[in-house]
Amino acid sequence: MSSFHDLPHMVMADSQGSIFEHPVLRMVGRTGWSFRPPREEELLPLPSGSDLHTLPGRRPVGLHPETGRTFTVTTFKGQPVTAVSAFLPPAHTSYLTAAFHRGEGVPILPLYAYTALGWSPEGFMVTGVRVDPDPRQDLDHFPEGGVDTRNAELIVRKKPGNRLFRHLSHCCNVYRCPAARNLFLGRYEAPLPTSTACNSRCIGCISYQDNTGVPCSQDRIDFVPTPEEVAEVALWHIGHCEKALVSFGQGCEGEPLTSWKVIERAIRIIRNKTSEGTINLNTNASMPGALEALFEAGLDSIRVSLNSARPALYNPYFQPVNYTFEEVIRSMEIAREKGRFVSLNYFVFPGITDEEEEFTALEELVNRTRPDMIQWRNLNIDPDLYLECLDREAGPPLGMLNLLEMMRSRFPDLRHGYFNPALR
């Protein structure tokens, strides 16, 4: 920015939830525990499909354009105000988190990613970038008129004995899950949830929280489908979709490797029927032996979730049960030895992901495991909760934009995106 005056204005909300800009203060974002103004190249018009969130008990922070000082705003024209953030749609990665100060005794924020938001003469602005051009989950890419809902109801009636179709119909109709909707539209990537259990206790788990005060985003599947039920869903999708992709490991389940024997049998049924379509597993990669068995059955690709390339940060967030970070790394090495496609599902949190020490660790991990792709997905969590669970001060940040550029420079063959690719 040539001047602080060129920054978008800080935004805030009144007690009724109405959002408006501050007449003087300018937008700042948050990286770790620190605040800074965004750079011009970090700003993006609010993407279609974004949501705006008011943040109860959090006071917005803005920058005075004359002095460059930051101020916390508690009231405006005598009325209390709260901070506001943006929740970016799929395919977008955040550069800065919303800037606020938390009050005492306030509730933990729900499991969303809280991106910095401002207001300019052109409209709302956010700090982020579209990292994947694939439109598969763009809101305006879904047809109006309830085509997906009607298709779901029709298929459930035709397949009354298949509980997985019924579960995914619920995901489509109630949660409006893009993956479930795409299944019933016969396109892109279809979900295959299988597991009721998990061997991680992730702080930000969106389907299970044990008296933490954090509301879940959705219900976890409450049954383990049979291999035949899973295969029927997968084969239906492969038969109705060009360049079909089916994926185990969804937000409405636990860790799929805890049901690996069901998955192994399902994959064998699928591959006995067809060689078409890509079979993918979204996983914490905690069980190398089970994963090797799935590769032998015909699994094509894996996406491995990491919040950090450092065990010291991975363990407090994932809280692994009976597995180690080294086993996660070993699983990725086995995948490469088998010639399978490997993606890192790398949870982005500005101020942690772009630390210099984290970049060094990520370089080492990429050199060791040689993944094909990094999916830069925002970590959905209350920012203060995450930093407190790590129990450390963030080191010097490189900036998310710089980190992306450095990774592209150091690893020119590494793909960058957000979605699992179809390989067949």
SEVOKOL-530532 format. One record per residue (C-alpha): residue number from 1; residue in three letters; x, z, y. Coordinates in steps of 0.05 Angstrom, whole numbers, plus 5000, padded with zeros to 4 digits. Last residue first. Example, Ala and Ser with C-alpha at 12.3 -4.5 7.8 and 13.67 -1.06 7.14 Angstrom:
BEGIN
+-----+-----+------+------+------+
|   k |   r |    u |    w |    v |
+-----+-----+------+------+------+
|   2 | SER | 5273 | 5143 | 4979 |
|   1 | ALA | 5246 | 5156 | 4910 |
+-----+-----+------+------+------+
END
This chain:
BEGIN
+-----+-----+------+------+------+
|   k |   r |    u |    w |    v |
+-----+-----+------+------+------+
| 424 | ARG | 4835 | 4710 | 4164 |
| 423 | LEU | 4873 | 4759 | 4209 |
| 422 | ALA | 4817 | 4785 | 4253 |
| 421 | PRO | 4848 | 4828 | 4307 |
| 420 | ASN | 4833 | 4902 | 4318 |
| 419 | PHE | 4814 | 4914 | 4391 |
| 418 | TYR | 4851 | 4943 | 4451 |
| 417 | GLY | 4909 | 4898 | 4469 |
| 416 | HIS | 4984 | 4889 | 4469 |
| 415 | ARG | 5022 | 4848 | 4417 |
| 414 | LEU | 5096 | 4864 | 4404 |
| 413 | ASP | 5140 | 4802 | 4403 |
| 412 | PRO | 5170 | 4815 | 4471 |
| 411 | PHE | 5191 | 4886 | 4453 |
| 410 | ARG | 5235 | 4913 | 4509 |
| 409 | SER | 5203 | 4872 | 4565 |
| 408 | ARG | 5132 | 4882 | 4542 |
| 407 | MET | 5145 | 4957 | 4533 |
| 406 | MET | 5175 | 4961 | 4603 |
| 405 | GLU | 5115 | 4926 | 4634 |
| 404 | LEU | 5067 | 4972 | 4600 |
| 403 | LEU | 5107 | 5033 | 4621 |
| 402 | ASN | 5111 | 5009 | 4693 |
| 401 | LEU | 5036 | 5002 | 4697 |
| 400 | MET | 5027 | 5071 | 4665 |
| 399 | GLY | 5073 | 5104 | 4716 |
| 398 | LEU | 5144 | 5126 | 4698 |
| 397 | PRO | 5124 | 5199 | 4699 |
| 396 | PRO | 5174 | 5256 | 4708 |
| 395 | GLY | 5159 | 5311 | 4657 |
| 394 | ALA | 5092 | 5343 | 4643 |
| 393 | GLU | 5090 | 5418 | 4641 |
| 392 | ARG | 5075 | 5448 | 4573 |
| 391 | ASP | 5021 | 5481 | 4533 |
| 390 | LEU | 4998 | 5418 | 4497 |
| 389 | CYS | 4929 | 5450 | 4490 |
| 388 | GLU | 4930 | 5466 | 4565 |
| 387 | LEU | 4944 | 5394 | 4583 |
| 386 | TYR | 4887 | 5370 | 4540 |
| 385 | LEU | 4837 | 5421 | 4564 |
| 384 | ASP | 4855 | 5406 | 4637 |
| 383 | PRO | 4843 | 5331 | 4627 |
| 382 | ASP | 4775 | 5341 | 4592 |
| 381 | ILE | 4781 | 5291 | 4535 |
| 380 | ASN | 4771 | 5218 | 4516 |
| 379 | LEU | 4842 | 5191 | 4509 |
| 378 | ASN | 4843 | 5120 | 4537 |
| 377 | ARG | 4861 | 5065 | 4487 |
| 376 | TRP | 4924 | 5022 | 4493 |
| 375 | GLN | 4923 | 4985 | 4427 |
| 374 | ILE | 4995 | 4971 | 4408 |
| 373 | MET | 5009 | 4913 | 4361 |
| 372 | ASP | 5052 | 4887 | 4304 |
| 371 | PRO | 5084 | 4953 | 4287 |
| 370 | ARG | 5160 | 4955 | 4272 |
| 369 | THR | 5164 | 5025 | 4241 |
| 368 | ARG | 5234 | 5046 | 4263 |
| 367 | ASN | 5242 | 5006 | 4327 |
| 366 | VAL | 5171 | 5022 | 4348 |
| 365 | LEU | 5182 | 5096 | 4335 |
| 364 | GLU | 5247 | 5097 | 4374 |
| 363 | GLU | 5217 | 5061 | 4433 |
| 362 | LEU | 5158 | 5110 | 4431 |
| 361 | ALA | 5205 | 5169 | 4433 |
| 360 | THR | 5242 | 5140 | 4494 |
| 359 | PHE | 5176 | 5126 | 4528 |
| 358 | GLU | 5153 | 5197 | 4514 |
| 357 | GLU | 5216 | 5226 | 4546 |
| 356 | GLU | 5205 | 5184 | 4608 |
| 355 | GLU | 5133 | 5208 | 4613 |
| 354 | ASP | 5083 | 5151 | 4613 |
| 353 | THR | 5038 | 5176 | 4557 |
| 352 | ILE | 5038 | 5246 | 4587 |
| 351 | GLY | 5025 | 5235 | 4661 |
| 350 | PRO | 4969 | 5187 | 4649 |
| 349 | PHE | 4935 | 5200 | 4582 |
| 348 | VAL | 4932 | 5139 | 4537 |
| 347 | PHE | 4917 | 5148 | 4463 |
| 346 | TYR | 4959 | 5098 | 4424 |
| 345 | ASN | 4921 | 5066 | 4367 |
| 344 | LEU | 4984 | 5035 | 4338 |
| 343 | SER | 4971 | 4971 | 4301 |
| 342 | VAL | 5001 | 4950 | 4234 |
| 341 | PHE | 4989 | 4884 | 4197 |
| 340 | ARG | 5010 | 4886 | 4124 |
| 339 | GLY | 5074 | 4858 | 4095 |
| 338 | LYS | 5077 | 4911 | 4040 |
| 337 | GLU | 5142 | 4939 | 4069 |
| 336 | ARG | 5108 | 4940 | 4137 |
| 335 | ALA | 5050 | 4981 | 4110 |
| 334 | ILE | 5099 | 5027 | 4074 |
| 333 | GLU | 5136 | 5039 | 4139 |
| 332 | MET | 5071 | 5056 | 4174 |
| 331 | SER | 5054 | 5107 | 4119 |
| 330 | ARG | 5123 | 5137 | 4126 |
| 329 | ILE | 5112 | 5149 | 4200 |
| 328 | VAL | 5047 | 5187 | 4185 |
| 327 | GLU | 5083 | 5226 | 4131 |
| 326 | GLU | 5136 | 5246 | 4182 |
| 325 | PHE | 5082 | 5274 | 4227 |
| 324 | THR | 5064 | 5322 | 4171 |
| 323 | TYR | 5006 | 5333 | 4124 |
| 322 | ASN | 4968 | 5393 | 4096 |
| 321 | VAL | 4921 | 5401 | 4155 |
| 320 | PRO | 4943 | 5367 | 4219 |
| 319 | GLN | 4927 | 5399 | 4287 |
| 318 | PHE | 4916 | 5331 | 4319 |
| 317 | TYR | 4928 | 5356 | 4391 |
| 316 | PRO | 4978 | 5411 | 4381 |
| 315 | ASN | 5015 | 5371 | 4327 |
| 314 | TYR | 5024 | 5306 | 4365 |
| 313 | LEU | 5057 | 5337 | 4426 |
| 312 | ALA | 5116 | 5370 | 4390 |
| 311 | PRO | 5114 | 5315 | 4338 |
| 310 | ARG | 5133 | 5263 | 4391 |
| 309 | ALA | 5107 | 5192 | 4389 |
| 308 | SER | 5044 | 5217 | 4424 |
| 307 | ASN | 4968 | 5214 | 4420 |
| 306 | LEU | 4973 | 5175 | 4356 |
| 305 | SER | 4921 | 5137 | 4316 |
| 304 | VAL | 4944 | 5087 | 4264 |
| 303 | ARG | 4908 | 5020 | 4259 |
| 302 | ILE | 4915 | 4990 | 4190 |
| 301 | SER | 4913 | 4920 | 4162 |
| 300 | ASP | 4897 | 4876 | 4102 |
| 299 | LEU | 4872 | 4925 | 4048 |
| 298 | GLY | 4871 | 4888 | 3981 |
| 297 | ALA | 4870 | 4939 | 3924 |
| 296 | GLU | 4946 | 4946 | 3925 |
| 295 | PHE | 4942 | 4961 | 3999 |
| 294 | LEU | 4891 | 5015 | 3984 |
| 293 | ALA | 4936 | 5047 | 3932 |
| 292 | GLU | 4993 | 5048 | 3984 |
| 291 | LEU | 4947 | 5084 | 4032 |
| 290 | ALA | 4931 | 5137 | 3981 |
| 289 | GLY | 5005 | 5149 | 3970 |
| 288 | PRO | 5021 | 5151 | 4044 |
| 287 | MET | 4967 | 5203 | 4060 |
| 286 | SER | 4966 | 5222 | 4134 |
| 285 | ALA | 4957 | 5153 | 4163 |
| 284 | ASN | 4912 | 5181 | 4219 |
| 283 | THR | 4867 | 5122 | 4203 |
| 282 | ASN | 4830 | 5059 | 4225 |
| 281 | LEU | 4830 | 5016 | 4162 |
| 280 | ASN | 4820 | 4941 | 4163 |
| 279 | ILE | 4792 | 4889 | 4115 |
| 278 | THR | 4797 | 4819 | 4144 |
| 277 | GLY | 4748 | 4766 | 4121 |
| 276 | GLU | 4748 | 4716 | 4065 |
| 275 | SER | 4779 | 4726 | 3996 |
| 274 | THR | 4711 | 4737 | 3966 |
| 273 | LYS | 4673 | 4770 | 3909 |
| 272 | ASN | 4728 | 4805 | 3871 |
| 271 | ARG | 4758 | 4822 | 3939 |
| 270 | ILE | 4695 | 4859 | 3960 |
| 269 | ILE | 4689 | 4898 | 3895 |
| 268 | ARG | 4763 | 4916 | 3898 |
| 267 | ILE | 4756 | 4939 | 3970 |
| 266 | ALA | 4697 | 4983 | 3951 |
| 265 | ARG | 4736 | 5015 | 3894 |
| 264 | GLU | 4794 | 5032 | 3940 |
| 263 | ILE | 4747 | 5058 | 3993 |
| 262 | VAL | 4712 | 5105 | 3946 |
| 261 | LYS | 4780 | 5129 | 3921 |
| 260 | TRP | 4805 | 5137 | 3993 |
| 259 | SER | 4751 | 5185 | 4014 |
| 258 | THR | 4798 | 5234 | 4049 |
| 257 | LEU | 4834 | 5171 | 4072 |
| 256 | PRO | 4773 | 5155 | 4116 |
| 255 | GLU | 4788 | 5213 | 4164 |
| 254 | GLY | 4722 | 5240 | 4191 |
| 253 | GLU | 4662 | 5198 | 4209 |
| 252 | CYS | 4618 | 5173 | 4267 |
| 251 | GLY | 4678 | 5150 | 4309 |
| 250 | GLN | 4697 | 5100 | 4256 |
| 249 | GLY | 4750 | 5094 | 4201 |
| 248 | PHE | 4738 | 5036 | 4155 |
| 247 | SER | 4736 | 4968 | 4188 |
| 246 | VAL | 4706 | 4900 | 4172 |
| 245 | LEU | 4730 | 4836 | 4206 |
| 244 | ALA | 4697 | 4768 | 4200 |
| 243 | LYS | 4731 | 4705 | 4225 |
| 242 | GLU | 4663 | 4670 | 4223 |
| 241 | CYS | 4607 | 4720 | 4210 |
| 240 | HIS | 4546 | 4720 | 4165 |
| 239 | GLY | 4578 | 4723 | 4095 |
| 238 | ILE | 4632 | 4771 | 4118 |
| 237 | HIS | 4579 | 4817 | 4147 |
| 236 | TRP | 4537 | 4817 | 4084 |
| 235 | LEU | 4599 | 4827 | 4042 |
| 234 | ALA | 4620 | 4888 | 4082 |
| 233 | VAL | 4551 | 4920 | 4079 |
| 232 | GLU | 4545 | 4908 | 4004 |
| 231 | ALA | 4616 | 4932 | 3993 |
| 230 | VAL | 4601 | 4999 | 4026 |
| 229 | GLU | 4537 | 5009 | 3985 |
| 228 | GLU | 4573 | 4990 | 3921 |
| 227 | PRO | 4631 | 5037 | 3935 |
| 226 | THR | 4580 | 5093 | 3942 |
| 225 | PRO | 4566 | 5123 | 4010 |
| 224 | VAL | 4593 | 5192 | 4026 |
| 223 | PHE | 4538 | 5231 | 4062 |
| 222 | ASP | 4529 | 5267 | 4129 |
| 221 | ILE | 4558 | 5215 | 4176 |
| 220 | ARG | 4583 | 5250 | 4238 |
| 219 | ASP | 4534 | 5258 | 4296 |
| 218 | GLN | 4553 | 5230 | 4364 |
| 217 | SER | 4590 | 5247 | 4429 |
| 216 | CYS | 4603 | 5318 | 4407 |
| 215 | PRO | 4594 | 5373 | 4459 |
| 214 | VAL | 4656 | 5416 | 4473 |
| 213 | GLY | 4641 | 5490 | 4473 |
| 212 | THR | 4691 | 5500 | 4417 |
| 211 | ASN | 4642 | 5526 | 4364 |
| 210 | ASP | 4670 | 5478 | 4311 |
| 209 | GLN | 4671 | 5409 | 4341 |
| 208 | TYR | 4657 | 5346 | 4300 |
| 207 | SER | 4642 | 5274 | 4317 |
| 206 | ILE | 4681 | 5260 | 4381 |
| 205 | CYS | 4744 | 5297 | 4360 |
| 204 | GLY | 4782 | 5314 | 4424 |
| 203 | ILE | 4819 | 5376 | 4401 |
| 202 | CYS | 4834 | 5341 | 4335 |
| 201 | ARG | 4827 | 5384 | 4274 |
| 200 | SER | 4859 | 5336 | 4224 |
| 199 | ASN | 4847 | 5332 | 4149 |
| 198 | CYS | 4777 | 5304 | 4159 |
| 197 | ALA | 4712 | 5305 | 4119 |
| 196 | THR | 4646 | 5267 | 4118 |
| 195 | SER | 4680 | 5201 | 4103 |
| 194 | THR | 4653 | 5131 | 4091 |
| 193 | PRO | 4641 | 5094 | 4157 |
| 192 | LEU | 4645 | 5018 | 4148 |
| 191 | PRO | 4640 | 4988 | 4218 |
| 190 | ALA | 4634 | 4912 | 4231 |
| 189 | GLU | 4682 | 4872 | 4275 |
| 188 | TYR | 4663 | 4805 | 4306 |
| 187 | ARG | 4594 | 4776 | 4294 |
| 186 | GLY | 4531 | 4780 | 4253 |
| 185 | LEU | 4486 | 4809 | 4307 |
| 184 | PHE | 4470 | 4868 | 4262 |
| 183 | LEU | 4545 | 4882 | 4254 |
| 182 | ASN | 4556 | 4871 | 4328 |
| 181 | ARG | 4506 | 4926 | 4344 |
| 180 | ALA | 4542 | 4974 | 4297 |
| 179 | ALA | 4608 | 4960 | 4332 |
| 178 | PRO | 4577 | 4966 | 4401 |
| 177 | CYS | 4546 | 5034 | 4385 |
| 176 | ARG | 4478 | 5035 | 4420 |
| 175 | TYR | 4476 | 5109 | 4403 |
| 174 | VAL | 4403 | 5110 | 4380 |
| 173 | ASN | 4388 | 5039 | 4357 |
| 172 | CYS | 4456 | 5015 | 4332 |
| 171 | CYS | 4481 | 5081 | 4305 |
| 170 | HIS | 4414 | 5092 | 4271 |
| 169 | SER | 4418 | 5022 | 4240 |
| 168 | LEU | 4488 | 5041 | 4218 |
| 167 | HIS | 4460 | 5100 | 4179 |
| 166 | ARG | 4406 | 5056 | 4147 |
| 165 | PHE | 4457 | 5003 | 4127 |
| 164 | LEU | 4499 | 5059 | 4097 |
| 163 | ARG | 4441 | 5088 | 4058 |
| 162 | ASN | 4431 | 5023 | 4018 |
| 161 | GLY | 4369 | 5030 | 3974 |
| 160 | PRO | 4321 | 4999 | 4024 |
| 159 | LYS | 4363 | 4935 | 4032 |
| 158 | LYS | 4310 | 4885 | 4056 |
| 157 | ARG | 4275 | 4937 | 4099 |
| 156 | VAL | 4342 | 4960 | 4126 |
| 155 | ILE | 4360 | 4888 | 4141 |
| 154 | LEU | 4296 | 4875 | 4181 |
| 153 | GLU | 4303 | 4940 | 4221 |
| 152 | ALA | 4375 | 4923 | 4238 |
| 151 | ASN | 4357 | 4852 | 4258 |
| 150 | ARG | 4302 | 4878 | 4304 |
| 149 | THR | 4350 | 4926 | 4336 |
| 148 | ASP | 4404 | 4873 | 4345 |
| 147 | VAL | 4355 | 4824 | 4377 |
| 146 | GLY | 4330 | 4878 | 4425 |
| 145 | GLY | 4309 | 4833 | 4482 |
| 144 | GLU | 4376 | 4825 | 4517 |
| 143 | PRO | 4436 | 4794 | 4483 |
| 142 | PHE | 4503 | 4832 | 4483 |
| 141 | HIS | 4560 | 4800 | 4521 |
| 140 | ASP | 4539 | 4833 | 4586 |
| 139 | LEU | 4561 | 4900 | 4558 |
| 138 | ASP | 4629 | 4874 | 4538 |
| 137 | GLN | 4644 | 4899 | 4467 |
| 136 | ARG | 4667 | 4835 | 4434 |
| 135 | PRO | 4693 | 4803 | 4499 |
| 134 | ASP | 4766 | 4797 | 4477 |
| 133 | PRO | 4809 | 4793 | 4540 |
| 132 | ASP | 4848 | 4856 | 4522 |
| 131 | VAL | 4888 | 4900 | 4569 |
| 130 | ARG | 4840 | 4901 | 4628 |
| 129 | VAL | 4875 | 4944 | 4679 |
| 128 | GLY | 4868 | 5011 | 4712 |
| 127 | THR | 4860 | 5052 | 4775 |
| 126 | VAL | 4788 | 5045 | 4798 |
| 125 | MET | 4754 | 5014 | 4859 |
| 124 | PHE | 4681 | 5019 | 4880 |
| 123 | GLY | 4657 | 4967 | 4931 |
| 122 | GLU | 4690 | 4911 | 4971 |
| 121 | PRO | 4693 | 4953 | 5035 |
| 120 | SER | 4730 | 5005 | 4992 |
| 119 | TRP | 4708 | 5065 | 4952 |
| 118 | GLY | 4749 | 5106 | 4903 |
| 117 | LEU | 4753 | 5125 | 4830 |
| 116 | ALA | 4807 | 5157 | 4786 |
| 115 | THR | 4792 | 5151 | 4712 |
| 114 | TYR | 4761 | 5208 | 4671 |
| 113 | ALA | 4762 | 5190 | 4597 |
| 112 | TYR | 4702 | 5218 | 4561 |
| 111 | LEU | 4692 | 5276 | 4513 |
| 110 | PRO | 4648 | 5323 | 4553 |
| 109 | LEU | 4679 | 5368 | 4607 |
| 108 | ILE | 4691 | 5441 | 4591 |
| 107 | PRO | 4643 | 5486 | 4629 |
| 106 | VAL | 4664 | 5522 | 4693 |
| 105 | GLY | 4688 | 5594 | 4692 |
| 104 | GLU | 4733 | 5588 | 4753 |
| 103 | GLY | 4735 | 5524 | 4792 |
| 102 | ARG | 4775 | 5462 | 4772 |
| 101 | HIS | 4814 | 5423 | 4824 |
| 100 | PHE | 4804 | 5348 | 4825 |
|  99 | ALA | 4840 | 5281 | 4821 |
|  98 | ALA | 4810 | 5230 | 4773 |
|  97 | THR | 4860 | 5205 | 4722 |
|  96 | LEU | 4909 | 5149 | 4736 |
|  95 | TYR | 4929 | 5084 | 4703 |
|  94 | SER | 4869 | 5075 | 4657 |
|  93 | THR | 4864 | 5023 | 4603 |
|  92 | HIS | 4807 | 4973 | 4596 |
|  91 | ALA | 4784 | 4935 | 4534 |
|  90 | PRO | 4723 | 4980 | 4525 |
|  89 | PRO | 4687 | 5002 | 4588 |
|  88 | LEU | 4719 | 5049 | 4639 |
|  87 | PHE | 4689 | 5118 | 4651 |
|  86 | ALA | 4695 | 5128 | 4726 |
|  85 | SER | 4704 | 5194 | 4762 |
|  84 | VAL | 4669 | 5239 | 4813 |
|  83 | ALA | 4689 | 5306 | 4842 |
|  82 | THR | 4637 | 5356 | 4866 |
|  81 | VAL | 4607 | 5373 | 4933 |
|  80 | PRO | 4577 | 5435 | 4964 |
|  79 | GLN | 4535 | 5426 | 5028 |
|  78 | GLY | 4555 | 5448 | 5098 |
|  77 | LYS | 4567 | 5378 | 5124 |
|  76 | PHE | 4614 | 5366 | 5066 |
|  75 | THR | 4636 | 5425 | 5022 |
|  74 | THR | 4692 | 5441 | 4973 |
|  73 | VAL | 4742 | 5387 | 4991 |
|  72 | THR | 4814 | 5396 | 4966 |
|  71 | PHE | 4864 | 5366 | 5013 |
|  70 | THR | 4925 | 5322 | 5004 |
|  69 | ARG | 4975 | 5309 | 5059 |
|  68 | GLY | 4996 | 5238 | 5077 |
|  67 | THR | 4993 | 5257 | 5151 |
|  66 | GLU | 4951 | 5202 | 5183 |
|  65 | PRO | 4916 | 5177 | 5121 |
|  64 | HIS | 4892 | 5246 | 5098 |
|  63 | LEU | 4892 | 5245 | 5023 |
|  62 | GLY | 4835 | 5267 | 4978 |
|  61 | VAL | 4821 | 5318 | 4923 |
|  60 | PRO | 4751 | 5328 | 4895 |
|  59 | ARG | 4726 | 5397 | 4874 |
|  58 | ARG | 4709 | 5407 | 4800 |
|  57 | GLY | 4654 | 5455 | 4780 |
|  56 | PRO | 4611 | 5399 | 4753 |
|  55 | LEU | 4646 | 5331 | 4747 |
|  54 | THR | 4600 | 5274 | 4768 |
|  53 | HIS | 4608 | 5214 | 4723 |
|  52 | LEU | 4605 | 5140 | 4739 |
|  51 | ASP | 4597 | 5091 | 4681 |
|  50 | SER | 4632 | 5025 | 4672 |
|  49 | GLY | 4597 | 4965 | 4641 |
|  48 | SER | 4620 | 4915 | 4694 |
|  47 | PRO | 4690 | 4934 | 4717 |
|  46 | LEU | 4700 | 4975 | 4781 |
|  45 | PRO | 4746 | 4931 | 4823 |
|  44 | LEU | 4818 | 4944 | 4801 |
|  43 | LEU | 4874 | 4983 | 4835 |
|  42 | GLU | 4943 | 4993 | 4803 |
|  41 | GLU | 4974 | 4935 | 4841 |
|  40 | GLU | 4958 | 4969 | 4907 |
|  39 | ARG | 4993 | 5032 | 4887 |
|  38 | PRO | 4949 | 5093 | 4875 |
|  37 | PRO | 4958 | 5156 | 4917 |
|  36 | ARG | 4989 | 5216 | 4882 |
|  35 | PHE | 4967 | 5281 | 4849 |
|  34 | SER | 5004 | 5323 | 4798 |
|  33 | TRP | 4981 | 5362 | 4736 |
|  32 | GLY | 4992 | 5303 | 4689 |
|  31 | THR | 4982 | 5242 | 4733 |
|  30 | ARG | 4923 | 5249 | 4779 |
|  29 | GLY | 4894 | 5199 | 4828 |
|  28 | VAL | 4886 | 5197 | 4903 |
|  27 | MET | 4832 | 5163 | 4945 |
|  26 | ARG | 4831 | 5170 | 5020 |
|  25 | LEU | 4802 | 5223 | 5066 |
|  24 | VAL | 4767 | 5202 | 5131 |
|  23 | PRO | 4693 | 5185 | 5122 |
|  22 | HIS | 4689 | 5214 | 5052 |
|  21 | GLU | 4652 | 5167 | 5006 |
|  20 | PHE | 4584 | 5176 | 4974 |
|  19 | ILE | 4555 | 5192 | 4906 |
|  18 | SER | 4486 | 5223 | 4899 |
|  17 | GLY | 4485 | 5273 | 4841 |
|  16 | GLN | 4432 | 5320 | 4872 |
|  15 | SER | 4485 | 5374 | 4887 |
|  14 | ASP | 4525 | 5323 | 4927 |
|  13 | ALA | 4577 | 5275 | 4898 |
|  12 | MET | 4647 | 5255 | 4919 |
|  11 | VAL | 4687 | 5193 | 4935 |
|  10 | MET | 4756 | 5187 | 4967 |
|   9 | HIS | 4763 | 5125 | 5010 |
|   8 | PRO | 4802 | 5064 | 4985 |
|   7 | LEU | 4874 | 5061 | 5009 |
|   6 | ASP | 4891 | 5015 | 5067 |
|   5 | HIS | 4895 | 5073 | 5116 |
|   4 | PHE | 4951 | 5102 | 5073 |
|   3 | SER | 4991 | 5043 | 5098 |
|   2 | SER | 5027 | 4982 | 5069 |
|   1 | MET | 5000 | 5000 | 5000 |
+-----+-----+------+------+------+
END
